[in-house]
Amino acid sequence: MSIQVKNVTKLYRHQKALDNVSLTIEKGEIVGLLGPNGAGKSTLMKIITCYLPPTEGEAFVNEHNTATDSMAVRRVIGYLPENNPLYYDMYVKEFLDFMAGLHHLKDKKTRIDEMIALTGLKPEMHKRIGALSKGYKQRVGLAQALIHNPDVLIMDEPTSGLDPNQIVEIRELIRKIGSEKTVLLSTHIMQEVEALCSRVIIIDKGKIVADNKTENLRDLFFSSEIILVEFDQKVSKDAILTVKGVKNAISKLGNNWELEVVQTTDTRKELFDFAVRNNYKVLSLAKEKHSIEELFQQLTK
């Protein structure tokens, strides 16, 4: 296993930031860590990356204890914190050379060239970091986190503040990296979790409230799904609620409806039968699952 957290509790004086947290992350997983502000996400990441010791419990990375063998942990971890601390007066290649030196890399030039190619920094590699756009600064941050070829990559809000095109580019880069490494990322962007992560851990008030594969989470916590249907004419809510399997109906623009339906019944067939009986035509019909955002709100409200 790449990361193992055993019964970790973290106290800041009398405030409990983490409360008996345990988790295991295997090699090759891309795991999303979700939680509201103050839930304990950053504290957990800081413990795993040796920035903070736990008050109780233990954390391991590649079987190295983060409290007693922190240097071994640092050698196998790449970390991109939320504020992405960079030396703005340094040039891109100069900064990466500096970071490669800290890790005592032997063939620095080759590794720097590999990182510039991997993170798409070639067009900007001769600029000072302070002159780069935020998207390219994030790329520099990723390059420094990967320069020593770590087994584990930990990122805190890796796409925060980026424009839509930059977000897509950084996501593709993370996905590519995740095919070879263990990735743990914290984010507030639910679409990012669904697009990137094979597994989701939700933390609230210092405790893990959900931990499962992304595609399984909704089925565990929701007994219903969503159907979007459009009729060719106006249909009353009372009429739609008579359809077998429909729990709730929300009117949308035009003759569109968002229906909450039970998962145990194929309500699509029932809707077509309902339309035929009442001389309606179904113009469109689509099934949707509850979003990760809905699940997040349900578990942390």
Order of alpha helices (4+ residues) and beta strands (2+ residues): beta-beta-beta-alpha-beta-beta-alpha-beta-alpha-alpha-alpha-beta-alpha-beta-alpha-beta-beta-alpha-beta-alpha-beta-beta-alpha-beta-alpha
